[in-house]
């Protein structure tokens, strides 16, 4: 097996494990929050927007607030949904 093939397989395995962990974390978060389809949610410290976009599936609108412009740019590019707004601020 070539090094590149090994790297690709390891990256896929790592992504699979991380996704599984994030799914478990999200399930726990969803149980703790009582978000209704009519709610407007503020996600303070939204980071890369992963959780913001997941929560957007369960509320009317969600605003992701993040102080890091580079991280916020990633959220806007990869986790933008019609009911999400990402704002840079402290």
N, C-alpha and C positions, 0 to 999 in steps of 0.2 A: 504494500500500500504506500502510495506516495504521501509526502508530508502534507500537501495541500488537501488531499482526500481525507486524511486524518483530521486536519484542522476543521474542515467543513462538517465532518461527522460530530466532532466535539462541540462545535458551535450549535448545531441542530439539537444535540442532546441538552446543552446548557439552556437554550431557548425553551425547550420543552419543560424542563424542570422549573425555570423561572416563571413560565406561564402558569404552571400548575400551582405554584406558591401564590402568585398574584390572584388566581381564581379563588383560592382558599381565603386569602386576605379580603378580597372583595365580598365574598359571601358573608364573612364575619362583620364587615363594615355595614353592609346592607341590612343585616339583622339588627344592628345597634341604632341605625338611623330610621326614622319614620318618614321617609320621603314619599309625598303623594304626587300624582301626575299633574296637579295644579300648582305645585310649589316652585318658587324661584330659589335657587341654592347658590351660596357663595362658597367657593373652594379656595381657602386662603393657603397660599403656598402650593399652588397646583402643579408645580414642577413641569414634567414633560407632557402633561395633559392626559395621561393614561387613565387615572381615576376619574377625572373630570368627564371624559367621554363615556366612560362606563356608567357614571351616575346620570348623565344626560338622557339615557334611555328610560329613566324612571321619573323625570320631572319636566315641568313646562320649559324652564330655562335654567342654565347654570352659568355662572361667571367664575372664571379661573383667574385668580390674582397671584402674580408671581413677580418677585423683584429682579430675577436674572433675565435680561433681554435675550440671551442666546437660548436659554432653556425655553423661554416663552415662544421664540420663533419656531422651535421644534414642535411645540404644542400646536401652534397655529397651522403648521404645514401638515402634520400627521394625525392630529386628533380634533380637527375642526368639524363640527356638525352644525346643522341649521339652528339648533337651540343652544349653542355655546358661544360665549364671548370671552376672549382672553385679554386681560388688562395687565400692563406692567406697572408695578408700584410697590411701595413698602408699607 
